[in-house]
């Protein structure tokens, strides 16, 4: 991180944020509409249609001047693009104060990125025409990835191309502020852009009326230090984890489901001394922390203890062989995350015996990876590593759990909620602060954390 600035990367939207591109977009749209026999759209109306890419702009223009059909869009789109490419910066201007701000950020070692829903080729041509060919360290457009804003993936990609680190985003529309929230990245909204609603309604982290205000605003947001904090160790710095974005805590190494497990244990009053807890395949992020809380009451176990030498007093348990031998009514809680997909036997029996081993009022706090809208499948083998990977996503998995049939699988063993919604248990601000991505808030997912109470078992005589 730059020594005198709280962000490593600052990313910007293009249309309505870096530049007033409305004059050239209006000209291209009205040229295409004219060829199609439609009247022009007023320039002020076009400003509020921008933000979702050229095709969406043409669709809105057609709808505003009569019927919109995909045939008309297909006819008009190449006309729009050809004209826009030839006139991409005829009337486009840079917003006041921007050049000085970009110079100041670069001088302080901040990497600069563009993240826009404009097609990457168009965005690059526009930026080059404005004299910015070497100004930005990364550019991600609306067609760079299979998804576009407000999905956070394009913003994550732009940050990654800058080398990663703590980032902020600057935009002008609800698409931009939604993207920032979905990425758990603070977003500054500009009041002079193309928003189709009052900018005060965008729920941005901050609002500026001129680019002269940007650097002090970012310094204030960064120095506040409370927009993100790991629920386990308190670190405010997160790094990229594979393709899931900036979800891994740089302090304790936790991912989003580990933090959510910790939050859930705390929510249910379990992070206090005097509890006896079985922890299967313990997480490195908090095994020692749990031992510090529970002392000898903390029992970490796994089928291969050598993989978990960081867990105090780890011992071996093979759930296939040993689940039936677990003592009854022993534990206040049993923790497991991404374990059940590995076990090559009847999973109902394993979950039953874990439940049996809980004290009255005890809870399994667990993350069972559930494929969103997918279906459950199982094969107890023998499977080759290639077949297991192809069928279940990993070479040592024997099953998948599907959100589409969850009530007919896990829901026949335990009483489950009809739908999964983290906002029932946690305030949205808490989920944002602890960097739990919004995609995990609602709907079953691989990061869904369940609390299976002893009394929730449906398998009774």
C-alpha positions in Angstrom: 0.0 0.0 0.0 1.3 3.5 -0.8 2.9 4.9 2.4 0.8 8.0 2.5 -2.5 6.7 1.0 -5.0 4.1 2.3 -5.7 2.5 -1.1 -3.5 0.5 -3.4 -6.0 0.8 -6.3 -8.6 3.3 -7.4 -10.9 2.1 -10.2 -13.2 4.4 -12.2 -16.3 4.0 -14.3 -15.9 5.6 -17.7 -19.1 7.1 -19.1 -20.4 9.9 -16.7 -17.5 9.4 -14.3 -14.2 9.9 -16.1 -15.7 11.7 -19.1 -18.9 13.3 -20.4 -19.4 10.9 -23.3 -23.0 11.8 -23.7 -22.6 14.1 -26.8 -21.0 11.3 -28.9 -23.3 8.6 -27.6 -26.3 10.8 -28.4 -25.1 11.4 -31.9 -24.4 7.7 -32.5 -27.8 6.7 -31.1 -29.7 9.2 -33.1 -27.8 8.4 -36.2 -28.9 4.7 -35.9 -32.4 5.7 -35.0 -32.6 7.9 -38.0 -31.5 5.1 -40.3 -34.2 2.9 -38.8 -36.8 5.7 -39.5 -37.1 6.8 -35.8 -37.1 10.3 -34.4 -34.1 11.4 -32.3 -33.9 11.2 -28.6 -33.1 14.4 -26.7 -29.6 14.6 -25.4 -30.7 15.0 -21.8 -32.7 11.8 -22.0 -29.8 9.9 -23.4 -27.6 10.8 -20.4 -29.9 8.8 -18.2 -29.9 5.8 -20.6 -26.2 5.2 -20.4 -24.5 2.7 -18.1 -25.3 -0.8 -19.4 -23.5 -0.9 -22.7 -24.2 0.1 -26.3 -26.7 -2.5 -27.0 -28.8 -1.6 -24.0 -28.6 2.1 -25.0 -29.9 1.2 -28.4 -32.7 -0.9 -26.9 -33.7 2.0 -24.6 -33.6 4.4 -27.6 -35.9 2.2 -29.7 -38.3 1.8 -26.8 -38.4 5.6 -26.2 -39.3 6.2 -29.9 -41.7 3.3 -30.6 -41.6 -0.4 -30.5 -38.3 -2.2 -29.5 -37.7 -5.6 -31.1 -34.6 -7.7 -31.3 -34.7 -7.6 -35.1 -34.5 -3.8 -34.9 -31.7 -4.0 -32.4 -29.8 -6.4 -34.7 -30.2 -4.0 -37.6 -29.3 -0.9 -35.7 -26.5 -2.1 -33.6 -23.8 -2.2 -36.3 -24.9 1.2 -37.6 -24.6 2.6 -34.1 -21.1 1.0 -33.5 -19.7 2.0 -36.9 -20.8 5.6 -36.4 -19.6 5.8 -32.8 -16.2 4.4 -33.7 -15.7 7.2 -36.2 -16.9 9.9 -33.8 -16.0 8.4 -30.4 -14.5 11.6 -29.0 -15.7 14.4 -31.2 -17.8 16.0 -28.4 -16.6 14.0 -25.4 -14.9 16.0 -22.6 -13.0 15.2 -19.4 -14.7 16.3 -16.2 -13.0 19.3 -14.4 -10.3 18.5 -12.0 -9.8 14.9 -13.1 -6.4 15.2 -14.8 -4.9 16.7 -11.6 -6.4 14.0 -9.4 -5.1 11.2 -11.7 -1.6 12.8 -11.6 -1.7 13.1 -7.8 -2.9 9.5 -7.3 -0.2 8.1 -9.6 2.4 10.2 -7.9 1.5 8.6 -4.6 1.9 5.1 -6.1 -1.8 4.3 -6.5 -2.6 2.0 -9.4 -5.5 3.3 -11.6 -8.1 1.2 -13.4 -11.1 1.6 -15.6 -14.1 -0.7 -15.0 -17.0 0.0 -17.4 -19.9 -1.7 -19.0 -18.8 -0.2 -22.3 -17.4 -2.9 -24.6 -13.6 -3.1 -24.0 -12.7 -2.2 -27.6 -14.9 0.9 -27.5 -13.6 1.9 -24.1 -10.0 1.5 -25.1 -10.6 3.5 -28.3 -12.3 6.3 -26.3 -9.5 6.4 -23.7 -6.8 6.5 -26.4 -8.7 9.3 -28.2 -8.7 11.3 -24.9 -4.9 11.0 -24.6 -5.0 8.4 -21.9 -3.3 5.5 -23.7 -0.8 5.1 -20.9 -2.7 6.6 -18.1 -4.4 3.5 -16.6 -2.9 0.3 -15.4 -5.9 -1.8 -16.2 -9.1 -1.7 -18.3 -12.0 -4.1 -18.0 -15.0 -3.6 -20.2 -18.5 -5.0 -20.4 -17.4 -7.9 -22.6 -14.1 -8.6 -21.0 -15.7 -11.3 -18.8 -18.8 -13.4 -19.3 -20.5 -11.1 -16.7 -20.8 -7.4 -16.4 -21.5 -4.8 -13.6 -23.2 -4.9 -11.1 -21.7 -8.4 -10.8 -18.5 -7.7 -8.9 -16.3 -9.9 -11.1 -15.3 -7.1 -13.5 -14.2 -4.9 -10.6 -12.3 -7.7 -9.0 -10.6 -8.4 -12.4 -9.6 -4.7 -12.7 -8.1 -4.7 -9.2 -6.3 -8.0 -9.9 -4.8 -6.6 -13.1 -3.4 -3.7 -11.0 -1.7 -6.2 -8.7 -4.4 -6.4 -6.1 -4.6 -4.7 -2.7 -7.0 -2.5 -0.9 -9.3 -0.7 -3.5 -11.9 2.0 -3.9 -14.3 2.6 -6.8 -15.6 5.8 -8.3 -18.8 5.8 -10.3 -21.9 7.8 -11.2 -24.9 5.4 -11.2 -26.8 2.7 -9.3 -24.9 0.1 -11.4 -21.6 1.4 -9.9 -22.7 1.6 -6.3 -24.3 -1.8 -6.5 -21.1 -3.2 -8.0 -19.1 -1.7 -5.1 -21.5 -3.1 -2.5 -21.4 -6.5 -4.2 -17.6 -6.4 -4.1 -17.6 -5.0 -0.5 -15.5 -2.1 -1.8 -16.2 1.5 -0.8 -17.7 3.5 -3.7 -17.6 7.2 -4.2 -20.4 8.6 -6.3 -20.0 11.7 -8.4 -23.0 14.1 -8.6 -22.2 15.3 -12.2 -22.6 12.0 -14.1 -25.5 10.2 -15.9 -27.5 8.8 -12.9 -31.2 8.3 -13.7 -32.0 9.0 -10.0 -30.8 11.5 -7.4 -27.3 10.6 -6.5 -28.2 10.8 -2.8 -30.3 7.7 -3.3 -27.4 5.6 -4.6 -26.2 4.7 -1.1 -22.6 5.3 -1.9 -19.9 5.4 0.8 -19.4 9.1 -0.1 -20.6 11.7 -2.6 -18.5 14.3 -4.4 -19.5 17.3 -6.5 -16.1 17.9 -8.0 -12.9 15.9 -8.5 -11.1 18.3 -6.2 -12.9 16.5 -3.4 -11.9 12.9 -4.4 -8.5 12.5 -2.7 -9.6 14.0 0.7 -12.7 11.8 0.5 -10.7 8.6 -0.1 -8.3 9.5 2.7 -11.3 10.0 5.0 -12.8 6.6 4.0 -9.5 4.9 4.3 -8.5 6.4 7.7 -11.9 5.5 9.1 -10.7 1.9 8.9 -14.0 0.4 9.6 -15.5 -0.4 6.2 -14.1 -3.9 6.3 -12.8 -6.0 9.2 -12.3 -9.7 9.6 -14.7 -11.1 12.2 -11.9 -13.4 13.4 -8.8 -11.3 13.7 -9.9 -7.8 12.9 -7.7 -7.2 9.9 -8.9 -4.7 7.3 -6.9 -6.1 4.4 -8.2 -8.8 2.1 -6.5 -10.5 -0.9 -7.7 -12.4 -3.9 -8.6 -16.1 -3.5 -8.7 -17.9 -6.8 -11.6 -16.6 -8.8 -13.8 -15.5 -5.8 -12.4 -12.0 -5.5 -10.9 -10.3 -2.5 -12.4 -12.6 0.1 -9.3 -14.0 1.9 -8.2 -12.2 5.1 -4.5 -11.2 4.9 -4.3 -11.5 8.6 -5.6 -14.9 9.6 -6.1 -16.4 6.1 -9.8 -16.9 6.6 -12.2 -17.1 3.7 -15.8 -16.0 3.7 -17.3 -19.2 5.1 -14.7 -19.4 7.9 -15.6 -15.8 8.9 -19.3 -16.7 8.7 -18.8 -19.8 10.8 -17.1 -17.7 13.5 -19.9 -15.1 13.3 -22.4 -17.8 13.8 -20.7 -19.4 16.7 -20.6 -16.0 18.3 -24.3 -15.3 17.4 -25.3 -18.5 19.2 -23.3 -17.7 22.4 -20.7 -20.4 21.9 -17.5 -18.4 21.9 -17.3 -18.4 25.7 -15.3 -20.6 28.1 -16.8 -23.8 29.5 -18.0 -25.4 26.3 -17.1 -28.8 24.9 -16.8 -28.7 21.2 -15.8 -31.3 18.5 -14.2 -29.6 15.5 -13.9 -31.8 12.4 -11.2 -30.7 9.9 -10.4 -27.6 11.8 -9.7 -24.3 10.0 -6.2 -22.9 10.4 -7.7 -19.4 10.8 -9.2 -20.1 14.2 -8.2 -23.5 15.6 -5.8 -21.9 18.1 -8.2 -19.2 18.9 -10.9 -21.8 19.8 -8.5 -23.7 21.9 -7.7 -20.5 23.8 -11.4 -20.0 24.5 -12.4 -23.6 25.3 -9.1 -25.2 26.5 -9.3 -28.9 27.1 -13.0 -28.7 26.0 -11.8 -28.1 22.4 -11.4 -31.4 20.5 -10.0 -31.0 16.9 -10.2 -34.2 14.8 -9.6 -35.3 11.3 -9.0 -38.5 9.3 -5.5 -37.3 8.6 -4.2 -35.3 11.6 -0.9 -34.7 10.0 -2.5 -32.1 7.8 -3.6 -30.1 10.8 -0.5 -29.8 13.0 -1.5 -26.2 13.7 -4.5 -27.5 15.8 -3.6 -28.2 19.4 -4.0 -31.8 20.4 -5.5 -32.9 17.1 -6.5 -36.6 17.0 -7.6 -39.0 14.4 -11.3 -39.8 13.7 -12.5 -41.7 10.6 -16.2 -40.8 10.6 -17.0 -43.9 8.5 -15.6 -46.1 11.2 -15.9 -43.9 14.3 -19.1 -41.9 14.1 -21.1 -44.7 15.7 -18.6 -44.8 18.6 -18.9 -41.1 19.5 -20.3 -40.7 23.1 -23.9 -39.6 23.4 -24.8 -36.2 24.9 -21.2 -35.0 25.1 -20.8 -31.8 23.0 -22.2 -28.3 23.2 -21.3 -27.9 19.6 -19.9 -29.8 16.6 -18.2 -27.7 13.9 -17.6 -29.0 10.4 -17.1 -27.2 7.0 -17.0 -28.9 3.6 -16.6 -32.3 5.2 -19.8 -34.1 4.3 -19.0 -34.3 0.5 -15.9 -36.4 1.3 -17.4 -39.2 3.4 -17.8 -42.5 1.4 -20.8 -43.9 3.3 -24.4 -43.2 4.1 -24.4 -39.5 5.0 -27.6 -39.8 7.0 -25.9 -42.2 9.4 -23.0 -39.8 9.9 -25.3 -36.8 10.6 -27.5 -38.8 12.9 -24.5 -39.9 15.0 -23.1 -36.4 15.2 -26.5 -35.2 16.4 -26.7 -38.0 18.9 -23.3 -36.9 20.3 -24.7 -33.4 21.1 -25.9 -32.4 24.5 -29.6 -31.4 24.8 -29.7 -28.0 23.3 -26.4 -28.6 21.4 -25.8 -27.5 17.8 -24.0 -28.5 14.7 -22.6 -25.3 13.2 -21.6 -26.4 9.7 -21.1 -25.4 6.1 -22.4 -28.1 3.8 -21.5 -27.0 0.2 -24.8 -26.7 -1.7 -24.9 -26.0 -5.4 -27.1 -23.0 -6.0 -30.2 -24.3 -8.0 -28.3 -27.6 -8.6 -29.3 -31.2 -7.8 -27.9 -33.7 -5.4 -25.9 -36.7 -6.6 -23.9 -39.4 -5.0 -21.6 -42.3 -6.0 -19.8 -44.3 -3.3 -17.5 -45.7 -5.9 -15.0 -46.8 -6.7 -14.3 -43.7 -8.7 -11.2 -42.6 -10.5 -9.9 -39.1 -9.6 -10.9 -38.0 -13.1 -14.4 -39.3 -12.7 -14.8 -37.8 -9.3 -13.6 -34.4 -10.5 -15.9 -34.5 -13.5 -19.0 -35.5 -11.5 -18.5 -33.8 -8.1 -15.9 -31.0 -8.7 -13.0 -32.5 -6.8 -11.1 -35.8 -6.9 -11.9 -36.8 -3.3 -15.6 -35.9 -3.4 -18.3 -38.6 -3.5 -21.4 -36.4 -3.6 -22.9 -33.0 -4.3 -25.8 -31.3 -2.4 -28.2 -29.3 -4.6 -30.2 -26.3 -3.6 -33.0 -27.5 -5.9 -33.7 -30.6 -3.9 -32.3 -29.6 -0.5 -35.6 -30.2 1.3 -35.7 -33.8 -0.1 -32.2 -34.6 1.0 -30.9 -32.7 4.1 -34.4 -31.5 4.7 -35.6 -35.0 5.4 -32.9 -35.4 8.1 -33.1 -32.0 9.8 -35.7 -29.3 10.0 -34.4 -26.6 7.6 -35.6 -23.1 6.8 -37.7 -22.9 3.6 -35.1 -20.6 2.2 -31.6 -19.4 3.1 -31.3 -15.7 4.1 -28.4 -14.5 6.2 -30.0 -11.1 6.7 -32.5 -12.8 9.1 -29.6 -13.5 11.5 -27.3 -10.6 10.8 -27.6 -6.9 9.9 -26.5 -6.1 6.4 -23.9 -3.7 7.7 -22.4 -6.6 9.7 -22.2 -8.8 6.7 -20.6 -6.0 4.7 -18.1 -5.1 7.4 -17.0 -8.8 7.8 -16.6 -9.1 4.0 -19.3 -11.7 3.4 -20.0 -11.3 -0.3 -23.6 -10.5 -1.2 -23.9 -13.5 -3.4 -23.8 -15.6 -0.3 -26.5 -13.7 1.6 -29.6 -15.2 0.1 -30.1 -18.6 -1.6 -28.3 -21.9 -0.9 -24.7 -21.8 -1.9 -21.3 -23.6 -1.2 -20.8 -21.0 1.6 -24.2 -21.5 3.4 -23.7 -22.0 7.1 -26.3 -24.0 8.9 -27.1 -24.4 12.6 -28.6 -27.9 13.1 -30.0 -28.0 16.6 -30.2 -31.3 18.4 -34.0 -30.9 18.4 -34.1 -30.3 14.7 -33.5 -34.0 13.9 -36.5 -35.4 12.1 -35.4 -39.1 12.4 -37.3 -40.1 15.5 -38.8 -43.5 16.4 
